[in-house]
């Protein structure tokens, strides 16, 4: 079993670091082996979806942004 827990009692995966806009190539290394049109966050979701273990989220607070999809 894989359990994802949040350390912030108000948010679960709340926001993105917008300074990434200043470095558009920041994820190039992570995205190099991904299929066209799939971003690293989507690839992580697919990786988790295909695990043989059960995945659970221990959610406290709000799921905003990427947390809603996660």
N, CA and C of each residue as an Amber inpcrd file, in Angstrom:
protein
   210
   0.8400000  -1.1690000   0.0000000   0.0000000   0.0000000   0.0000000
   0.8920000   1.2400000   0.0000000   0.5140000   2.2200000  -0.7780000
   1.2170000   3.5030000  -0.8370000   0.2600000   4.5600000  -0.2960000
   0.7030000   5.2960000   0.7260000  -0.1370000   6.3400000   1.3230000
   0.5310000   7.6890000   1.1170000  -0.2310000   8.6320000   0.5860000
   0.2410000  10.0040000   0.4220000  -0.4420000  10.8490000   1.4810000
   0.3580000  11.5600000   2.2490000  -0.1440000  12.3840000   3.3400000
   0.3960000  13.7920000   3.1440000  -0.3420000  14.7950000   3.6120000
   0.1420000  16.1630000   3.4640000   0.6020000  16.7220000   4.8020000
   1.6180000  17.5600000   4.7530000   2.1510000  18.1740000   5.9560000
   1.4580000  19.4810000   6.2890000   0.7870000  20.0790000   5.3220000
   0.0930000  21.3420000   5.5310000  -1.3750000  21.0410000   5.8090000
  -1.8760000  21.3670000   7.0080000  -3.2670000  21.0270000   7.3330000
  -4.3070000  21.8130000   6.5340000  -3.8860000  22.8440000   5.8210000
  -4.8410000  23.6490000   5.0590000  -4.9430000  23.2410000   3.5940000
  -3.8850000  22.6560000   3.0390000  -3.8770000  22.3320000   1.6170000
  -3.2090000  20.9920000   1.3700000  -3.6400000  20.3190000   0.3160000
  -2.9970000  19.1060000  -0.1710000  -2.6220000  19.3690000  -1.6210000
  -1.3360000  19.4030000  -1.9250000  -0.8370000  19.7520000  -3.2560000
  -1.5470000  21.0150000  -3.7480000  -1.2200000  22.1080000  -3.1200000
  -2.0000000  23.3200000  -3.3300000  -1.5960000  24.1540000  -4.5420000
  -0.3390000  24.3660000  -4.7350000   0.0830000  25.3680000  -5.7120000
   1.3120000  24.8990000  -6.4780000   1.6120000  25.5980000  -7.5200000
   2.8290000  25.3460000  -8.2890000   3.7750000  26.5330000  -8.0940000
   5.0460000  26.2600000  -8.1720000   6.0470000  27.3100000  -8.0680000
   6.1020000  28.0410000  -9.4120000   5.5330000  29.2180000  -9.4860000
   5.4380000  29.9490000 -10.7490000   6.7790000  30.4740000 -11.2440000
   7.8360000  30.3390000 -10.4570000   9.1520000  30.7240000 -10.9660000
   9.5960000  29.7710000 -12.0750000   8.8970000  28.6340000 -12.2220000
   9.2150000  27.7180000 -13.3170000   8.9710000  28.3660000 -14.6720000
   8.1130000  29.3650000 -14.7160000   7.8530000  30.0900000 -15.9570000
   9.1380000  30.7690000 -16.4380000   9.9870000  31.1480000 -15.4760000
  11.2500000  31.8090000 -15.8230000  12.2650000  30.8330000 -16.4180000
  12.0710000  29.5330000 -16.1790000  12.9840000  28.5160000 -16.6970000
  12.1640000  27.4470000 -17.4220000  11.7280000  27.7400000 -18.6340000
  10.8390000  26.8250000 -19.3510000  11.4450000  25.4450000 -19.6180000
  12.7600000  25.3220000 -19.5400000  13.3860000  24.0230000 -19.7770000
  13.6050000  23.2240000 -18.4960000  13.0080000  23.6570000 -17.3830000
  13.2290000  23.0210000 -16.0830000  12.8590000  21.5400000 -16.0760000
  11.8470000  21.1480000 -16.8370000  11.4000000  19.7600000 -16.8250000
  11.8680000  18.9670000 -18.0450000  12.7420000  19.5380000 -18.8340000
  13.1880000  18.8530000 -20.0480000  13.7800000  17.4720000 -19.7510000
  14.5730000  17.3860000 -18.7040000  15.1820000  16.1000000 -18.3500000
  14.1370000  15.0640000 -17.9630000  13.1330000  15.4850000 -17.2100000
  12.0710000  14.5700000 -16.7950000  11.1750000  14.1750000 -17.9570000
  10.9730000  15.0800000 -18.8870000  10.0460000  14.8490000 -19.9870000
  10.6970000  14.1730000 -21.1920000  11.9930000  13.9650000 -21.1500000
  12.7050000  13.4540000 -22.3260000  12.1630000  12.1090000 -22.8200000
  11.7790000  11.2270000 -21.9210000  11.3380000   9.8930000 -22.3170000
   9.8210000   9.7310000 -22.3140000   9.0920000  10.8110000 -22.1980000
   7.6280000  10.7260000 -22.1600000   7.0410000  10.7870000 -23.5610000
   5.8770000  10.1660000 -23.7330000   5.2060000  10.2720000 -25.0380000
   4.8280000  11.7280000 -25.3210000   4.6870000  12.0720000 -26.5880000
   4.2930000  13.4240000 -26.9670000   2.9670000  13.7900000 -26.3170000
   2.8840000  15.0060000 -25.8040000   1.6470000  15.5050000 -25.2140000
   1.4250000  15.1010000 -23.7680000   2.3550000  14.3620000 -23.1720000
   2.2260000  13.9530000 -21.7700000   3.2360000  14.7440000 -20.9500000
   2.7610000  15.4500000 -19.9220000   3.6900000  16.2020000 -19.0840000
   4.1320000  15.3380000 -17.8960000   5.1770000  15.7460000 -17.1570000
   5.6800000  14.9280000 -16.0500000   4.6270000  14.6210000 -14.9830000
   3.7270000  15.5530000 -14.7100000   2.7000000  15.2970000 -13.6950000
   1.7320000  14.2120000 -14.1760000   1.3590000  14.2560000 -15.4450000
   0.4890000  13.2190000 -16.0070000   1.2000000  11.8680000 -15.9900000
   2.4770000  11.8620000 -16.3020000   3.2470000  10.6230000 -16.2950000
   3.3080000  10.0270000 -14.8980000   3.4480000  10.8760000 -13.8790000
   3.4400000  10.3880000 -12.5010000   2.1000000   9.7350000 -12.1800000
   1.0100000  10.3630000 -12.5910000  -0.3130000   9.7870000 -12.3700000
  -0.4530000   8.4270000 -13.0270000   0.0430000   8.2960000 -14.2530000
  -0.0260000   7.0130000 -14.9530000   0.8390000   5.9610000 -14.2690000
   2.0050000   6.3720000 -13.7970000   2.8860000   5.4470000 -13.0810000
   2.1870000   4.9110000 -11.8350000   1.5640000   5.7990000 -11.0760000
   0.8480000   5.3730000  -9.8670000  -0.3600000   4.5040000 -10.2040000
  -1.0480000   4.8470000 -11.2640000  -2.2460000   4.1140000 -11.6560000
  -1.9360000   2.6550000 -12.0100000  -0.7270000   2.4070000 -12.4960000
  -0.3590000   1.0600000 -12.9160000   0.4120000   0.2740000 -11.8550000
   0.5410000   0.7980000 -10.6450000   1.2350000   0.0840000  -9.5850000
   0.3830000  -1.0870000  -9.0940000   1.0130000  -2.1680000  -8.6780000
   0.2430000  -3.2910000  -8.1460000  -0.2820000  -3.0200000  -6.7280000
   0.2500000  -1.9960000  -6.0660000  -0.1980000  -1.6580000  -4.7260000
  -1.4260000  -0.7580000  -4.7780000  -2.1840000  -0.7820000  -3.6930000
  -3.2840000   0.1550000  -3.5220000  -2.6760000   1.4990000  -3.1510000
  -3.1940000   2.6080000  -3.7000000  -2.7330000   3.9390000  -3.3240000
  -3.8590000   4.6650000  -2.6120000  -3.5220000   5.3000000  -1.5090000
  -4.4710000   6.0650000  -0.7080000  -3.9370000   7.4660000  -0.4910000
  -4.8320000   8.4080000  -0.3660000  -4.4610000   9.7710000  -0.0120000
  -5.1130000  10.0830000   1.3310000  -4.3000000  10.4930000   2.2870000
  -4.7940000  10.9280000   3.5920000  -4.9100000  12.4430000   3.5030000
  -6.1110000  12.9140000   3.2530000  -6.3400000  14.3060000   2.9080000
  -6.8430000  15.1060000   4.1060000  -6.1450000  16.1840000   4.4090000
  -6.5980000  17.1610000   5.3970000  -6.5530000  18.5160000   4.6970000
  -7.6240000  19.2590000   4.7540000  -7.6440000  20.5340000   4.0790000
  -8.1990000  20.4080000   2.6710000  -7.8370000  21.3500000   1.8100000
  -8.3860000  21.4030000   0.4630000  -7.4260000  20.7820000  -0.5530000
  -7.9950000  20.1610000  -1.5670000  -7.2170000  19.6960000  -2.7130000
  -7.4200000  20.7160000  -3.8120000  -6.4000000  21.4720000  -4.1170000
  -6.4970000  22.5020000  -5.1550000  -5.4220000  22.2520000  -6.1950000
  -5.6090000  22.8210000  -7.3440000  -4.6070000  22.6870000  -8.3920000
  -4.3440000  21.2320000  -8.7220000  -3.0940000  20.8330000  -8.7050000
  -2.7250000  19.4670000  -9.0300000  -3.2910000  18.4430000  -8.0720000
  -3.6390000  18.8430000  -6.8670000  -4.2110000  17.9120000  -5.8870000
  -5.5450000  17.3680000  -6.3120000  -6.3040000  18.1380000  -7.0600000
  -7.6110000  17.6670000  -7.5360000  -7.4170000  16.5060000  -8.5120000
  -6.4460000  16.6040000  -9.3900000  -6.1850000  15.5290000 -10.3400000
  -5.4930000  14.3550000  -9.6650000  -4.6230000  14.6470000  -8.7310000
  -3.8680000  13.6000000  -8.0550000  -4.8070000  12.7030000  -7.2930000
